[in-house]
């Protein structure tokens, strides 16, 4: 039981870390940006990626080694919807990640670089949509835990 508790606790802490970093990214993207805030944005995004990877890892450990057992998860349509939403968030997050990397390089090449307002707005929209999907993941997780396979 203790390993299951530790996995669940770590999983939840990583969810909160992921959300905190996404909210921080969204806040920074409100602008105005400076060279320093562009660097901070890139570091936050790297932390977000690490948290997302660790979150997936702990989630898989919970599926295959947790107290509920893999049958609970693998036959649960809510779990599949939750995992699908997670994958969608991950794919969407590639857009800002690649852009932040370009911005970071542009700042190294030209310390006065600032992204175009339209580009900034697009990245802000993607990050906010990711946050909406993370909210949907919370709802799917609650349904998964309570309603199982119907």
C-alpha positions in Angstrom: 0.0 0.0 0.0 2.8 2.4 0.7 4.3 2.3 -2.8 0.8 3.0 -4.2 0.4 6.0 -1.8 3.8 7.3 -2.8 3.1 6.9 -6.5 -0.3 8.7 -6.1 1.3 11.5 -4.1 4.1 12.0 -6.6 1.6 11.9 -9.5 -0.6 14.6 -7.9 2.4 16.8 -7.0 3.6 16.6 -10.6 0.1 17.6 -11.9 0.3 20.7 -9.7 3.8 21.5 -10.9 2.7 21.1 -14.5 -0.3 23.4 -14.0 1.8 26.0 -12.1 4.3 26.1 -14.9 1.6 26.4 -17.6 0.0 29.3 -15.6 3.3 31.0 -15.2 3.9 30.7 -19.0 0.5 32.1 -19.7 1.2 35.0 -17.4 4.6 35.8 -18.9 3.0 35.6 -22.4 0.7 38.5 -21.5 3.8 40.7 -22.1 5.5 42.9 -22.4 8.4 40.6 -22.9 12.1 41.3 -22.3 15.2 39.3 -23.0 15.1 38.2 -19.4 11.5 37.1 -19.5 12.1 35.2 -22.8 14.9 33.3 -21.1 12.6 32.6 -18.1 9.8 31.4 -20.5 12.2 28.9 -22.1 13.3 27.6 -18.7 9.7 27.3 -17.5 8.9 25.4 -20.6 11.8 23.0 -20.1 10.5 22.4 -16.5 7.0 21.9 -17.9 8.4 19.3 -20.3 10.3 17.5 -17.5 7.2 17.5 -15.3 5.1 16.2 -18.1 7.5 13.3 -18.8 7.7 12.4 -15.1 3.9 12.6 -14.8 3.5 10.2 -17.7 6.1 7.9 -16.0 4.4 7.9 -12.6 1.0 7.4 -14.3 2.3 4.3 -16.1 3.7 3.0 -12.9 0.4 3.5 -11.2 -1.4 1.6 -14.1 0.9 -1.4 -13.9 2.0 -1.5 -10.3 -0.6 0.5 -8.4 -3.2 -1.0 -6.1 -6.1 -0.8 -8.6 -4.3 -3.0 -11.1 -4.0 -2.6 -14.8 -7.4 -4.1 -15.6 -9.1 -1.2 -13.9 -7.3 1.3 -16.1 -7.1 -0.6 -19.4 -10.8 -1.4 -19.5 -11.9 2.1 -18.4 -13.1 4.4 -21.2 -12.5 7.4 -19.0 -8.9 6.5 -18.6 -8.5 6.2 -22.4 -10.2 9.7 -22.8 -7.9 11.1 -20.1 -4.8 9.6 -21.8 -6.0 10.9 -25.2 -6.4 14.4 -23.8 -2.9 14.2 -22.2 -1.4 13.2 -25.6 -3.2 16.1 -27.2 -1.9 18.5 -24.6 1.6 17.1 -25.3 1.3 17.5 -29.0 0.0 21.1 -28.7 2.8 22.0 -26.3 5.3 21.3 -29.1 4.1 24.5 -30.8 5.1 27.0 -28.1 8.2 24.9 -27.1 9.6 25.2 -30.6 8.7 28.9 -30.8 10.3 29.6 -27.4 13.5 27.8 -28.5 13.6 30.1 -31.6 13.0 33.1 -29.5 15.8 32.1 -27.1 18.2 31.7 -30.0 17.1 35.0 -31.5 17.8 36.8 -28.1 21.3 35.2 -28.1 21.9 36.5 -31.6 20.3 39.9 -31.0 19.7 41.0 -27.3 17.1 43.6 -28.5 15.0 40.9 -30.1 11.3 40.9 -29.2 8.7 38.6 -30.8 6.0 40.0 -33.0 2.8 40.7 -31.1 0.8 38.4 -33.3 3.2 35.5 -32.7 3.1 36.2 -29.0 -0.7 36.2 -29.1 -0.7 32.8 -30.9 1.5 31.2 -28.3 -0.5 32.6 -25.5 -3.7 31.1 -27.1 -2.1 27.7 -27.4 -0.9 27.7 -23.8 -4.4 28.8 -22.6 -6.0 26.1 -24.7 -3.6 23.6 -23.0 -4.8 24.8 -19.7 -8.4 24.2 -20.7 -7.5 20.7 -21.8 -5.7 20.1 -18.5 -9.0 21.1 -16.8 -10.8 18.5 -18.9 -8.2 16.0 -17.8 -9.1 16.7 -14.2 -12.8 16.0 -15.0 -11.9 12.8 -16.8 -9.8 11.7 -13.9 -12.7 12.2 -11.5 -15.0 10.2 -13.8 -12.4 7.5 -14.2 -12.0 7.1 -10.4 -15.7 7.0 -9.7 -17.4 5.3 -12.7 -14.8 2.8 -13.8 -15.8 1.0 -17.0 -19.5 2.1 -16.6 
